[in-house]
């Protein structure tokens, strides 16, 4: 399996859902950790990480679900708690 790509889990009752691999999630987590002020929309993240939209969305959602990322009102992804950080 190529780094940064996901496995698609087929289901007869629903459309395919990308399941992000651990290396991809760790890579995205590292980028946000190294740059705490990083703020990316889904489209910006897709481009930065060179991913298809489904895989990128799944990875960001996984990081949001575990509490690492938060989503702003305008849809950007930031590190959870980053909006409370001061310089």
Secondary structure as GFF3:
##gff-version 3
##sequence-region A 1 87
A	DSSP	beta_strand	7	11	.	.	.	ID=ss1
A	DSSP	beta_strand	14	19	.	.	.	ID=ss2
A	DSSP	alpha_helix	22	34	.	.	.	ID=ss3
A	DSSP	beta_strand	39	40	.	.	.	ID=ss4
A	DSSP	alpha_helix	42	48	.	.	.	ID=ss5
A	DSSP	alpha_helix	53	65	.	.	.	ID=ss6
A	DSSP	beta_strand	69	71	.	.	.	ID=ss7
A	DSSP	beta_strand	77	79	.	.	.	ID=ss8
A	DSSP	three_ten_helix	82	84	.	.	.	ID=ss9
###
